[in-house]
Amino acid sequence: MAQERIDVPITGKIIAVSVTVGSKVGEGDLICTIESMKMENPILSPVSGKVTEVKVSPGQVVQTGSLIATVEY
């Protein structure tokens, strides 16, 4: 199976995580929400598949390029 790595696009704070390991996601489903510059930025899945890894949690400050999650498809 192929894997899609979902990385942090913008430095900020994770305010919500919508998936757990084992979650099934569709293309465009919400993975998490990052607050940056007082705006909420939804991070969406680029592919349909199963979440195999989640590397963030609410309240965590993340830097651009860090791994959010991995989706196997």
ABEGO torsion letter per residue (X at the ends): XBBBBBBBABBEBBABBABBBGBBBBBGBBABBBBBGGBBBBBBBABBEBBABBABBBGBBBBBGBBABBBBX
